[in-house]
């Protein structure tokens, strides 16, 4: 697992799993935590049980749909959303990813935590900004940590993706470079830079993490772009 490198208050606990340490067989080998990717349900249950040993409670799993919807944990069962938050001790916010960007949040006082799943659609749709708003604390008091996602040398996108971001924030143009093979209409995108730009506009400037690549680090991470049929990692945060 990865322990986030951010200056969170002592009562804020967080982690991101890797693909190692579970029981699933290829192509989900081995610590697949996604129950919607074709893996054997008993294997997923065993993997989740192993993760549960590191946590104070069962994570608040979401039905992720690349939306900007944020929910408060405990308000509804099995919610369809792409981010969650809590102010309650022992409740675990969690998101699943395999190239998309996981972002964990807390405030400097350690009174609220949140987790967001940001694929390019959710990122462009405002899931990070919605998460910041849902936390209901001054944005300048919020810390964010970006977990492992597809890196800027591997994240190929089309003109539509670039236009979606640049239309909202012109500075996003800096997060795109032409495809090295000069493929018309294709770009390489830096999802970490895009997230920093959007968080900055939302007033969150204490942003940590980033720099890993799920696509290129095959020994550590699942990657949907690399393998198509693959597992999912979890990024989790809670108050102790």
Number of C-alpha atoms within 10 A of each C-alpha: 15 12 12 20 13 16 14 20 15 10 13 21 19 24 20 20 23 22 24 17 15 21 18 23 13 11 15 25 17 22 27 32 27 24 16 12 16 13 21 13 14 12 20 25 16 17 20 20 14 15 19 13 10 10 19 14 12 17 21 19 22 21 14 20 14 21 20 23 22 24 19 17 23 14 8 9 10 12 20 17 21 29 35 28 29 24 17 15 15 17 22 27 29 29 31 27 26 27 25 24 28 28 29 35 28 30 22 16 14 18 17 21 30 30 29 33 29 29 23 21 17 22 23 23 18 19 25 30 21 16 25 25 14 18 23 10 16 12 20 14 15 23 21 26 22 24 28 31 28 31 23 20 15 18 19 19 17 15 11 10 17 22 14 15 22 17 11 11 14 11 14 23 15 12 20 23 16 15 19 10 8 9 10 10 12 20 24 20 28 22 25 21 17 23 24 21 19 23 20 16 13 17 16 20 18 17 19 18 16 21 15 17 21 27 24 16 14 13 11 17 26 34 25 18 17 16 14 12 15 23 30 25 26 26 28 27 28 31 23 15
